[in-house]
């Protein structure tokens, strides 16, 4: 019964897979990967999103950042550190924009 359930590890792996496929700067350092695996689930749970929904949103979440990453200093690049508790407060507005885009995309295409 539980073998088909999406885990938070699956969500983090999906994040890395989509990020590294779509963004111009892949996440390769182990320390950055640990930040994602440790803090991405907490960020979604803060917004009331479970792992199944987060997994479904992930491709569209990353696509928001891909669409807005124009090789300029202040564009919407996504960085692992944004999910770290010490940075989350400052960067949540950008992450929330990506989440809003992903949710709207799913609703529009249902």
Biopython code that builds the backbone (N, CA, C, O; Angstrom):
import numpy as np
from Bio.PDB.StructureBuilder import StructureBuilder

atoms = [
    (1, "UNK", "N", (0.816, -1.192, 0.000)),
    (1, "UNK", "CA", (0.000, 0.000, 0.000)),
    (1, "UNK", "C", (0.863, 1.262, 0.000)),
    (1, "UNK", "O", (0.549, 2.223, -0.702)),
    (2, "UNK", "N", (1.928, 1.269, 0.765)),
    (2, "UNK", "CA", (2.744, 2.475, 0.894)),
    (2, "UNK", "C", (3.876, 2.563, -0.126)),
    (2, "UNK", "O", (4.531, 3.601, -0.227)),
    (3, "UNK", "N", (4.118, 1.489, -0.887)),
    (3, "UNK", "CA", (5.269, 1.497, -1.786)),
    (3, "UNK", "C", (5.143, 2.510, -2.916)),
    (3, "UNK", "O", (6.156, 2.911, -3.489)),
    (4, "UNK", "N", (3.916, 2.939, -3.256)),
    (4, "UNK", "CA", (3.722, 3.912, -4.327)),
    (4, "UNK", "C", (3.708, 5.352, -3.833)),
    (4, "UNK", "O", (3.630, 6.278, -4.640)),
    (5, "UNK", "N", (3.781, 5.553, -2.543)),
    (5, "UNK", "CA", (3.731, 6.900, -1.977)),
    (5, "UNK", "C", (5.027, 7.645, -2.278)),
    (5, "UNK", "O", (6.119, 7.088, -2.162)),
    (6, "UNK", "N", (4.893, 8.893, -2.659)),
    (6, "UNK", "CA", (6.037, 9.761, -2.931)),
    (6, "UNK", "C", (6.660, 10.170, -1.593)),
    (6, "UNK", "O", (5.948, 10.537, -0.658)),
    (7, "UNK", "N", (7.972, 10.105, -1.510)),
    (7, "UNK", "CA", (8.670, 10.535, -0.290)),
    (7, "UNK", "C", (9.266, 11.934, -0.515)),
    (7, "UNK", "O", (9.354, 12.410, -1.647)),
    (8, "UNK", "N", (9.662, 12.566, 0.564)),
    (8, "UNK", "CA", (10.334, 13.869, 0.445)),
    (8, "UNK", "C", (11.667, 13.705, -0.277)),
    (8, "UNK", "O", (12.121, 14.623, -0.960)),
    (9, "UNK", "N", (12.297, 12.540, -0.129)),
    (9, "UNK", "CA", (13.540, 12.273, -0.865)),
    (9, "UNK", "C", (13.263, 12.295, -2.370)),
    (9, "UNK", "O", (14.066, 12.816, -3.145)),
    (10, "UNK", "N", (12.124, 11.728, -2.781)),
    (10, "UNK", "CA", (11.734, 11.764, -4.196)),
    (10, "UNK", "C", (11.551, 13.195, -4.678)),
    (10, "UNK", "O", (11.941, 13.536, -5.795)),
    (11, "UNK", "N", (10.956, 14.034, -3.831)),
    (11, "UNK", "CA", (10.734, 15.440, -4.188)),
    (11, "UNK", "C", (12.078, 16.148, -4.375)),
    (11, "UNK", "O", (12.274, 16.868, -5.355)),
    (12, "UNK", "N", (12.988, 15.943, -3.445)),
    (12, "UNK", "CA", (14.306, 16.588, -3.537)),
    (12, "UNK", "C", (15.078, 16.089, -4.759)),
    (12, "UNK", "O", (15.741, 16.872, -5.439)),
    (13, "UNK", "N", (14.991, 14.800, -5.032)),
    (13, "UNK", "CA", (15.658, 14.263, -6.221)),
    (13, "UNK", "C", (15.056, 14.834, -7.499)),
    (13, "UNK", "O", (15.776, 15.109, -8.459)),
    (14, "UNK", "N", (13.732, 15.012, -7.514)),
    (14, "UNK", "CA", (13.075, 15.625, -8.666)),
    (14, "UNK", "C", (13.515, 17.074, -8.829)),
    (14, "UNK", "O", (13.744, 17.540, -9.945)),
    (15, "UNK", "N", (13.631, 17.779, -7.711)),
    (15, "UNK", "CA", (14.125, 19.154, -7.751)),
    (15, "UNK", "C", (15.493, 19.200, -8.415)),
    (15, "UNK", "O", (15.716, 19.982, -9.340)),
    (16, "UNK", "N", (16.412, 18.359, -7.941)),
    (16, "UNK", "CA", (17.768, 18.356, -8.495)),
    (16, "UNK", "C", (17.776, 17.953, -9.970)),
    (16, "UNK", "O", (18.479, 18.558, -10.779)),
    (17, "UNK", "N", (17.000, 16.941, -10.312)),
    (17, "UNK", "CA", (16.953, 16.486, -11.697)),
    (17, "UNK", "C", (16.469, 17.601, -12.631)),
    (17, "UNK", "O", (17.101, 17.876, -13.651)),
    (18, "UNK", "N", (15.356, 18.236, -12.281)),
    (18, "UNK", "CA", (14.805, 19.288, -13.130)),
    (18, "UNK", "C", (15.703, 20.530, -13.132)),
    (18, "UNK", "O", (15.909, 21.157, -14.171)),
    (19, "UNK", "N", (16.221, 20.866, -11.980)),
    (19, "UNK", "CA", (17.106, 22.022, -11.891)),
    (19, "UNK", "C", (18.329, 21.819, -12.777)),
    (19, "UNK", "O", (18.681, 22.693, -13.568)),
    (20, "UNK", "N", (18.971, 20.675, -12.643)),
    (20, "UNK", "CA", (20.217, 20.439, -13.371)),
    (20, "UNK", "C", (19.994, 20.264, -14.868)),
    (20, "UNK", "O", (20.906, 20.486, -15.664)),
    (21, "UNK", "N", (18.798, 19.870, -15.246)),
    (21, "UNK", "CA", (18.483, 19.730, -16.666)),
    (21, "UNK", "C", (18.143, 21.088, -17.290)),
    (21, "UNK", "O", (18.472, 21.332, -18.451)),
    (22, "UNK", "N", (17.493, 21.966, -16.534)),
    (22, "UNK", "CA", (16.959, 23.199, -17.109)),
    (22, "UNK", "C", (17.779, 24.456, -16.835)),
    (22, "UNK", "O", (17.831, 25.352, -17.678)),
    (23, "UNK", "N", (18.408, 24.532, -15.690)),
    (23, "UNK", "CA", (19.096, 25.760, -15.308)),
    (23, "UNK", "C", (20.526, 25.751, -15.831)),
    (23, "UNK", "O", (21.120, 24.693, -16.038)),
    (24, "UNK", "N", (21.063, 26.943, -16.040)),
    (24, "UNK", "CA", (22.408, 27.023, -16.624)),
    (24, "UNK", "C", (23.510, 26.681, -15.639)),
    (24, "UNK", "O", (24.614, 26.333, -16.056)),
    (25, "UNK", "N", (23.241, 26.770, -14.342)),
    (25, "UNK", "CA", (24.240, 26.414, -13.334)),
    (25, "UNK", "C", (23.726, 25.230, -12.527)),
    (25, "UNK", "O", (22.894, 25.416, -11.640)),
    (26, "UNK", "N", (24.199, 24.014, -12.809)),
    (26, "UNK", "CA", (23.722, 22.847, -12.069)),
    (26, "UNK", "C", (24.171, 22.875, -10.610)),
    (26, "UNK", "O", (25.157, 23.518, -10.251)),
    (27, "UNK", "N", (23.428, 22.169, -9.799)),
    (27, "UNK", "CA", (23.779, 21.993, -8.386)),
    (27, "UNK", "C", (24.606, 20.721, -8.306)),
    (27, "UNK", "O", (24.090, 19.621, -8.504)),
    (28, "UNK", "N", (25.884, 20.876, -8.016)),
    (28, "UNK", "CA", (26.791, 19.734, -8.020)),
    (28, "UNK", "C", (27.468, 19.481, -6.682)),
    (28, "UNK", "O", (27.826, 18.343, -6.375)),
    (29, "UNK", "N", (27.648, 20.526, -5.882)),
    (29, "UNK", "CA", (28.357, 20.350, -4.603)),
    (29, "UNK", "C", (27.499, 19.557, -3.628)),
    (29, "UNK", "O", (26.290, 19.771, -3.532)),
    (30, "UNK", "N", (28.126, 18.650, -2.914)),
    (30, "UNK", "CA", (27.407, 17.835, -1.933)),
    (30, "UNK", "C", (26.775, 18.696, -0.843)),
    (30, "UNK", "O", (25.674, 18.398, -0.379)),
    (31, "UNK", "N", (27.455, 19.750, -0.437)),
    (31, "UNK", "CA", (26.900, 20.610, 0.608)),
    (31, "UNK", "C", (25.604, 21.282, 0.132)),
    (31, "UNK", "O", (24.667, 21.445, 0.913)),
    (32, "UNK", "N", (25.552, 21.668, -1.141)),
    (32, "UNK", "CA", (24.326, 22.265, -1.690)),
    (32, "UNK", "C", (23.212, 21.225, -1.777)),
    (32, "UNK", "O", (22.051, 21.525, -1.499)),
    (33, "UNK", "N", (23.567, 20.017, -2.159)),
    (33, "UNK", "CA", (22.565, 18.951, -2.224)),
    (33, "UNK", "C", (21.997, 18.654, -0.842)),
    (33, "UNK", "O", (20.799, 18.412, -0.696)),
    (34, "UNK", "N", (22.861, 18.673, 0.173)),
    (34, "UNK", "CA", (22.387, 18.440, 1.548)),
    (34, "UNK", "C", (21.408, 19.516, 1.981)),
    (34, "UNK", "O", (20.428, 19.217, 2.664)),
    (35, "UNK", "N", (21.658, 20.773, 1.595)),
    (35, "UNK", "CA", (20.733, 21.866, 1.924)),
    (35, "UNK", "C", (19.366, 21.578, 1.312)),
    (35, "UNK", "O", (18.343, 21.746, 1.976)),
    (36, "UNK", "N", (19.340, 21.147, 0.056)),
    (36, "UNK", "CA", (18.082, 20.831, -0.620)),
    (36, "UNK", "C", (17.372, 19.686, 0.076)),
    (36, "UNK", "O", (16.190, 19.799, 0.399)),
    (37, "UNK", "N", (18.070, 18.585, 0.312)),
    (37, "UNK", "CA", (17.438, 17.408, 0.911)),
    (37, "UNK", "C", (16.959, 17.689, 2.334)),
    (37, "UNK", "O", (15.958, 17.122, 2.771)),
    (38, "UNK", "N", (17.654, 18.545, 3.048)),
    (38, "UNK", "CA", (17.296, 18.835, 4.429)),
    (38, "UNK", "C", (16.179, 19.868, 4.529)),
    (38, "UNK", "O", (15.316, 19.752, 5.400)),
    (39, "UNK", "N", (16.174, 20.883, 3.653)),
    (39, "UNK", "CA", (15.306, 22.039, 3.866)),
    (39, "UNK", "C", (14.161, 22.219, 2.880)),
    (39, "UNK", "O", (13.182, 22.891, 3.204)),
    (40, "UNK", "N", (14.252, 21.644, 1.697)),
    (40, "UNK", "CA", (13.162, 21.761, 0.725)),
    (40, "UNK", "C", (11.841, 21.212, 1.286)),
    (40, "UNK", "O", (10.810, 21.870, 1.147)),
    (41, "UNK", "N", (11.842, 20.029, 1.914)),
    (41, "UNK", "CA", (10.571, 19.532, 2.472)),
    (41, "UNK", "C", (9.972, 20.486, 3.506)),
    (41, "UNK", "O", (8.763, 20.716, 3.515)),
    (42, "UNK", "N", (10.805, 21.030, 4.359)),
    (42, "UNK", "CA", (10.315, 21.950, 5.385)),
    (42, "UNK", "C", (9.670, 23.171, 4.743)),
    (42, "UNK", "O", (8.629, 23.635, 5.209)),
    (43, "UNK", "N", (10.273, 23.699, 3.681)),
    (43, "UNK", "CA", (9.729, 24.874, 3.001)),
    (43, "UNK", "C", (8.340, 24.581, 2.444)),
    (43, "UNK", "O", (7.431, 25.398, 2.588)),
    (44, "UNK", "N", (8.170, 23.427, 1.811)),
    (44, "UNK", "CA", (6.855, 23.056, 1.287)),
    (44, "UNK", "C", (5.850, 22.835, 2.418)),
    (44, "UNK", "O", (4.704, 23.276, 2.326)),
    (45, "UNK", "N", (6.275, 22.157, 3.481)),
    (45, "UNK", "CA", (5.350, 21.911, 4.601)),
    (45, "UNK", "C", (4.895, 23.209, 5.242)),
    (45, "UNK", "O", (3.757, 23.305, 5.701)),
    (46, "UNK", "N", (5.770, 24.213, 5.281)),
    (46, "UNK", "CA", (5.376, 25.526, 5.817)),
    (46, "UNK", "C", (4.205, 26.110, 5.040)),
    (46, "UNK", "O", (3.423, 26.890, 5.584)),
    (47, "UNK", "N", (4.080, 25.735, 3.766)),
    (47, "UNK", "CA", (3.027, 26.246, 2.896)),
    (47, "UNK", "C", (1.842, 25.285, 2.785)),
    (47, "UNK", "O", (0.943, 25.491, 1.971)),
    (48, "UNK", "N", (1.849, 24.248, 3.599)),
    (48, "UNK", "CA", (0.743, 23.294, 3.625)),
    (48, "UNK", "C", (0.704, 22.363, 2.431)),
    (48, "UNK", "O", (-0.363, 21.863, 2.074)),
    (49, "UNK", "N", (1.847, 22.121, 1.804)),
    (49, "UNK", "CA", (1.909, 21.268, 0.619)),
    (49, "UNK", "C", (2.591, 19.960, 0.992)),
    (49, "UNK", "O", (3.722, 19.951, 1.477)),
    (50, "UNK", "N", (1.882, 18.849, 0.758)),
    (50, "UNK", "CA", (2.467, 17.551, 1.079)),
    (50, "UNK", "C", (3.396, 17.085, -0.043)),
    (50, "UNK", "O", (3.490, 17.720, -1.093)),
    (51, "UNK", "N", (4.071, 15.978, 0.195)),
    (51, "UNK", "CA", (5.090, 15.542, -0.743)),
    (51, "UNK", "C", (4.512, 15.131, -2.097)),
    (51, "UNK", "O", (5.161, 15.319, -3.126)),
    (52, "UNK", "N", (3.303, 14.573, -2.107)),
    (52, "UNK", "CA", (2.706, 14.186, -3.391)),
    (52, "UNK", "C", (2.457, 15.407, -4.271)),
    (52, "UNK", "O", (2.762, 15.401, -5.464)),
    (53, "UNK", "N", (1.904, 16.444, -3.672)),
    (53, "UNK", "CA", (1.631, 17.674, -4.424)),
    (53, "UNK", "C", (2.936, 18.367, -4.811)),
    (53, "UNK", "O", (3.062, 18.870, -5.927)),
    (54, "UNK", "N", (3.905, 18.398, -3.901)),
    (54, "UNK", "CA", (5.196, 19.030, -4.193)),
    (54, "UNK", "C", (5.868, 18.336, -5.373)),
    (54, "UNK", "O", (6.452, 18.994, -6.234)),
    (55, "UNK", "N", (5.787, 17.014, -5.411)),
    (55, "UNK", "CA", (6.389, 16.253, -6.510)),
    (55, "UNK", "C", (5.721, 16.620, -7.837)),
    (55, "UNK", "O", (6.392, 16.768, -8.858)),
    (56, "UNK", "N", (4.404, 16.763, -7.812)),
    (56, "UNK", "CA", (3.641, 17.130, -9.004)),
    (56, "UNK", "C", (3.980, 18.550, -9.472)),
    (56, "UNK", "O", (4.015, 18.824, -10.671)),
    (57, "UNK", "N", (4.226, 19.441, -8.519)),
    (57, "UNK", "CA", (4.534, 20.840, -8.833)),
    (57, "UNK", "C", (5.965, 21.055, -9.322)),
    (57, "UNK", "O", (6.242, 22.036, -10.013)),
    (58, "UNK", "N", (6.867, 20.157, -8.972)),
    (58, "UNK", "CA", (8.297, 20.404, -9.147)),
    (58, "UNK", "C", (8.730, 20.812, -10.562)),
    (58, "UNK", "O", (9.477, 21.781, -10.695)),
    (59, "UNK", "N", (8.298, 20.121, -11.620)),
    (59, "UNK", "CA", (8.759, 20.548, -12.952)),
    (59, "UNK", "C", (8.351, 21.987, -13.284)),
    (59, "UNK", "O", (9.108, 22.728, -13.912)),
    (60, "UNK", "N", (7.164, 22.362, -12.861)),
    (60, "UNK", "CA", (6.654, 23.709, -13.160)),
    (60, "UNK", "C", (7.299, 24.752, -12.245)),
    (60, "UNK", "O", (7.507, 25.898, -12.641)),
    (61, "UNK", "N", (7.609, 24.340, -11.030)),
    (61, "UNK", "CA", (8.312, 25.206, -10.086)),
    (61, "UNK", "C", (9.675, 25.598, -10.648)),
    (61, "UNK", "O", (10.039, 26.774, -10.648)),
    (62, "UNK", "N", (10.422, 24.609, -11.125)),
    (62, "UNK", "CA", (11.737, 24.892, -11.712)),
    (62, "UNK", "C", (11.582, 25.671, -13.015)),
    (62, "UNK", "O", (12.403, 26.539, -13.314)),
    (63, "UNK", "N", (10.549, 25.376, -13.786)),
    (63, "UNK", "CA", (10.345, 26.075, -15.054)),
    (63, "UNK", "C", (10.161, 27.576, -14.842)),
    (63, "UNK", "O", (10.593, 28.376, -15.672)),
    (64, "UNK", "N", (9.523, 27.961, -13.740)),
    (64, "UNK", "CA", (9.385, 29.391, -13.441)),
    (64, "UNK", "C", (10.762, 30.048, -13.393)),
    (64, "UNK", "O", (10.968, 31.104, -13.991)),
    (65, "UNK", "N", (11.686, 29.440, -12.699)),
    (65, "UNK", "CA", (13.026, 30.014, -12.568)),
    (65, "UNK", "C", (13.781, 29.959, -13.885)),
    (65, "UNK", "O", (14.539, 30.875, -14.204)),
    (66, "UNK", "N", (13.583, 28.894, -14.656)),
    (66, "UNK", "CA", (14.206, 28.801, -15.974)),
    (66, "UNK", "C", (13.705, 29.931, -16.878)),
    (66, "UNK", "O", (14.493, 30.555, -17.589)),
    (67, "UNK", "N", (12.417, 30.190, -16.850)),
    (67, "UNK", "CA", (11.827, 31.231, -17.697)),
    (67, "UNK", "C", (12.282, 32.626, -17.307)),
    (67, "UNK", "O", (12.246, 33.547, -18.124)),
    (68, "UNK", "N", (12.709, 32.786, -16.062)),
    (68, "UNK", "CA", (13.084, 34.113, -15.573)),
    (68, "UNK", "C", (14.573, 34.255, -15.297)),
    (68, "UNK", "O", (15.005, 35.239, -14.695)),
    (69, "UNK", "N", (15.344, 33.294, -15.727)),
    (69, "UNK", "CA", (16.799, 33.329, -15.535)),
    (69, "UNK", "C", (17.426, 33.809, -16.844)),
    (69, "UNK", "O", (17.694, 33.009, -17.741)),
    (70, "UNK", "N", (17.651, 35.094, -16.945)),
    (70, "UNK", "CA", (18.097, 35.709, -18.204)),
    (70, "UNK", "C", (19.583, 36.067, -18.203)),
    (70, "UNK", "O", (20.000, 36.989, -18.904)),
    (71, "UNK", "N", (20.369, 35.352, -17.429)),
    (71, "UNK", "CA", (21.816, 35.577, -17.389)),
    (71, "UNK", "C", (22.174, 36.975, -16.874)),
    (71, "UNK", "O", (23.238, 37.506, -17.192)),
    (72, "UNK", "N", (21.299, 37.548, -16.097)),
    (72, "UNK", "CA", (21.579, 38.857, -15.518)),
    (72, "UNK", "C", (21.706, 38.707, -14.010)),
    (72, "UNK", "O", (21.172, 37.769, -13.417)),
    (73, "UNK", "N", (22.403, 39.622, -13.416)),
    (73, "UNK", "CA", (22.726, 39.538, -11.996)),
    (73, "UNK", "C", (21.503, 39.408, -11.096)),
    (73, "UNK", "O", (21.535, 38.647, -10.130)),
    (74, "UNK", "N", (20.429, 40.130, -11.390)),
    (74, "UNK", "CA", (19.292, 40.179, -10.463)),
    (74, "UNK", "C", (18.088, 39.383, -10.932)),
    (74, "UNK", "O", (16.995, 39.575, -10.399)),
    (75, "UNK", "N", (18.240, 38.506, -11.897)),
    (75, "UNK", "CA", (17.122, 37.683, -12.331)),
    (75, "UNK", "C", (16.843, 36.575, -11.323)),
    (75, "UNK", "O", (17.524, 36.452, -10.305)),
    (76, "UNK", "N", (15.838, 35.782, -11.626)),
    (76, "UNK", "CA", (15.307, 34.807, -10.682)),
    (76, "UNK", "C", (16.103, 33.510, -10.640)),
    (76, "UNK", "O", (15.531, 32.434, -10.812)),
    (77, "UNK", "N", (17.380, 33.588, -10.420)),
    (77, "UNK", "CA", (18.159, 32.363, -10.262)),
    (77, "UNK", "C", (17.711, 31.664, -8.977)),
    (77, "UNK", "O", (17.355, 32.311, -7.992)),
    (78, "UNK", "N", (17.737, 30.366, -9.008)),
    (78, "UNK", "CA", (17.364, 29.609, -7.810)),
    (78, "UNK", "C", (18.636, 28.987, -7.233)),
    (78, "UNK", "O", (19.439, 28.403, -7.961)),
    (79, "UNK", "N", (18.804, 29.116, -5.949)),
    (79, "UNK", "CA", (20.023, 28.643, -5.288)),
    (79, "UNK", "C", (19.637, 27.778, -4.092)),
    (79, "UNK", "O", (18.651, 28.071, -3.415)),
    (80, "UNK", "N", (20.382, 26.736, -3.825)),
    (80, "UNK", "CA", (20.060, 25.878, -2.682)),
    (80, "UNK", "C", (19.975, 26.648, -1.367)),
    (80, "UNK", "O", (19.135, 26.346, -0.518)),
    (81, "UNK", "N", (20.831, 27.627, -1.202)),
    (81, "UNK", "CA", (20.878, 28.358, 0.065)),
    (81, "UNK", "C", (19.549, 29.039, 0.386)),
    (81, "UNK", "O", (19.271, 29.330, 1.549)),
    (82, "UNK", "N", (18.728, 29.296, -0.629)),
    (82, "UNK", "CA", (17.436, 29.944, -0.392)),
    (82, "UNK", "C", (16.541, 29.128, 0.522)),
    (82, "UNK", "O", (15.663, 29.676, 1.190)),
    (83, "UNK", "N", (16.759, 27.817, 0.555)),
    (83, "UNK", "CA", (15.926, 26.953, 1.380)),
    (83, "UNK", "C", (16.459, 26.801, 2.797)),
    (83, "UNK", "O", (15.773, 26.260, 3.665)),
    (84, "UNK", "N", (17.664, 27.268, 3.033)),
    (84, "UNK", "CA", (18.267, 27.158, 4.365)),
    (84, "UNK", "C", (17.506, 28.044, 5.343)),
    (84, "UNK", "O", (17.134, 29.162, 4.986)),
    (85, "UNK", "N", (17.265, 27.579, 6.561)),
    (85, "UNK", "CA", (16.490, 28.378, 7.523)),
    (85, "UNK", "C", (17.019, 29.797, 7.716)),
    (85, "UNK", "O", (16.234, 30.719, 7.933)),
    (86, "UNK", "N", (18.332, 29.987, 7.640)),
    (86, "UNK", "CA", (18.888, 31.329, 7.838)),
    (86, "UNK", "C", (18.592, 32.265, 6.678)),
    (86, "UNK", "O", (18.622, 33.484, 6.852)),
    (87, "UNK", "N", (18.308, 31.728, 5.501)),
    (87, "UNK", "CA", (18.059, 32.550, 4.312)),
    (87, "UNK", "C", (16.601, 32.549, 3.875)),
    (87, "UNK", "O", (16.179, 33.419, 3.114)),
    (88, "UNK", "N", (15.838, 31.586, 4.348)),
    (88, "UNK", "CA", (14.469, 31.398, 3.871)),
    (88, "UNK", "C", (13.626, 32.657, 4.021)),
    (88, "UNK", "O", (12.849, 32.997, 3.129)),
    (89, "UNK", "N", (13.775, 33.333, 5.120)),
    (89, "UNK", "CA", (12.967, 34.533, 5.375)),
    (89, "UNK", "C", (13.223, 35.591, 4.306)),
    (89, "UNK", "O", (12.286, 36.231, 3.830)),
    (90, "UNK", "N", (14.482, 35.777, 3.927)),
    (90, "UNK", "CA", (14.827, 36.792, 2.935)),
    (90, "UNK", "C", (14.449, 36.396, 1.516)),
    (90, "UNK", "O", (14.141, 37.267, 0.702)),
    (91, "UNK", "N", (14.463, 35.110, 1.199)),
    (91, "UNK", "CA", (14.292, 34.677, -0.179)),
    (91, "UNK", "C", (12.932, 34.068, -0.470)),
    (91, "UNK", "O", (12.655, 33.723, -1.619)),
    (92, "UNK", "N", (12.081, 33.925, 0.527)),
    (92, "UNK", "CA", (10.808, 33.251, 0.303)),
    (92, "UNK", "C", (9.940, 33.949, -0.733)),
    (92, "UNK", "O", (9.145, 33.292, -1.407)),
    (93, "UNK", "N", (10.071, 35.258, -0.876)),
    (93, "UNK", "CA", (9.220, 35.940, -1.852)),
    (93, "UNK", "C", (9.506, 35.443, -3.259)),
    (93, "UNK", "O", (8.579, 35.329, -4.061)),
    (94, "UNK", "N", (10.760, 35.142, -3.586)),
    (94, "UNK", "CA", (11.082, 34.605, -4.914)),
    (94, "UNK", "C", (10.607, 33.158, -5.034)),
    (94, "UNK", "O", (10.044, 32.772, -6.059)),
    (95, "UNK", "N", (10.828, 32.368, -4.002)),
    (95, "UNK", "CA", (10.368, 30.989, -4.029)),
    (95, "UNK", "C", (8.848, 30.934, -4.130)),
    (95, "UNK", "O", (8.301, 30.088, -4.837)),
    (96, "UNK", "N", (8.169, 31.831, -3.427)),
    (96, "UNK", "CA", (6.711, 31.870, -3.475)),
    (96, "UNK", "C", (6.209, 32.219, -4.874)),
    (96, "UNK", "O", (5.154, 31.735, -5.285)),
    (97, "UNK", "N", (6.945, 33.050, -5.609)),
    (97, "UNK", "CA", (6.561, 33.362, -6.990)),
    (97, "UNK", "C", (6.626, 32.098, -7.846)),
    (97, "UNK", "O", (5.738, 31.849, -8.662)),
    (98, "UNK", "N", (7.667, 31.312, -7.660)),
    (98, "UNK", "CA", (7.789, 30.056, -8.395)),
    (98, "UNK", "C", (6.678, 29.082, -8.041)),
    (98, "UNK", "O", (6.144, 28.399, -8.914)),
    (99, "UNK", "N", (6.331, 29.018, -6.770)),
    (99, "UNK", "CA", (5.259, 28.133, -6.321)),
    (99, "UNK", "C", (3.914, 28.583, -6.894)),
    (99, "UNK", "O", (3.124, 27.756, -7.349)),
    (100, "UNK", "N", (3.658, 29.875, -6.875)),
    (100, "UNK", "CA", (2.403, 30.405, -7.428)),
    (100, "UNK", "C", (2.287, 30.061, -8.912)),
    (100, "UNK", "O", (1.226, 29.644, -9.377)),
    (101, "UNK", "N", (3.376, 30.237, -9.649)),
    (101, "UNK", "CA", (3.402, 29.903, -11.073)),
    (101, "UNK", "C", (3.085, 28.420, -11.273)),
    (101, "UNK", "O", (2.266, 28.072, -12.123)),
    (102, "UNK", "N", (3.724, 27.548, -10.497)),
    (102, "UNK", "CA", (3.532, 26.105, -10.647)),
    (102, "UNK", "C", (2.086, 25.708, -10.356)),
    (102, "UNK", "O", (1.503, 24.904, -11.082)),
    (103, "UNK", "N", (1.513, 26.268, -9.299)),
    (103, "UNK", "CA", (0.122, 25.952, -8.946)),
    (103, "UNK", "C", (-0.825, 26.439, -10.044)),
    (103, "UNK", "O", (-1.740, 25.716, -10.440)),
    (104, "UNK", "N", (-0.610, 27.657, -10.534)),
    (104, "UNK", "CA", (-1.464, 28.183, -11.606)),
    (104, "UNK", "C", (-1.343, 27.328, -12.862)),
    (104, "UNK", "O", (-2.340, 27.086, -13.542)),
    (105, "UNK", "N", (-0.142, 26.872, -13.176)),
    (105, "UNK", "CA", (0.064, 26.032, -14.350)),
    (105, "UNK", "C", (-0.730, 24.729, -14.236)),
    (105, "UNK", "O", (-1.380, 24.302, -15.190)),
    (106, "UNK", "N", (-0.667, 24.103, -13.055)),
    (106, "UNK", "CA", (-1.394, 22.843, -12.866)),
    (106, "UNK", "C", (-2.902, 23.052, -12.954)),
    (106, "UNK", "O", (-3.609, 22.253, -13.568)),
    (107, "UNK", "N", (-3.394, 24.130, -12.340)),
    (107, "UNK", "CA", (-4.838, 24.417, -12.371)),
    (107, "UNK", "C", (-5.297, 24.659, -13.800)),
    (107, "UNK", "O", (-6.341, 24.160, -14.220)),
    (108, "UNK", "N", (-4.509, 25.429, -14.545)),
    (108, "UNK", "CA", (-4.862, 25.776, -15.917)),
    (108, "UNK", "C", (-4.896, 24.541, -16.810)),
    (108, "UNK", "O", (-5.681, 24.489, -17.757)),
    (109, "UNK", "N", (-4.067, 23.559, -16.528)),
    (109, "UNK", "CA", (-3.942, 22.392, -17.397)),
    (109, "UNK", "C", (-4.657, 21.152, -16.869)),
    (109, "UNK", "O", (-4.418, 20.050, -17.363)),
    (110, "UNK", "N", (-5.527, 21.311, -15.878)),
    (110, "UNK", "CA", (-6.291, 20.167, -15.359)),
    (110, "UNK", "C", (-7.458, 19.859, -16.259)),
    (110, "UNK", "O", (-8.218, 18.929, -15.988)),
]
sb = StructureBuilder()
sb.init_structure("model")
sb.init_model(0)
sb.init_chain("A")
sb.init_seg("    ")
for serial, (resi, resn, name, xyz) in enumerate(atoms, 1):
    if name == "N":
        sb.init_residue(resn, " ", resi, " ")
    sb.init_atom(name, np.array(xyz, "f"), 0.0, 1.0, " ", f" {name:<3s}", serial, name[0])
structure = sb.get_structure()
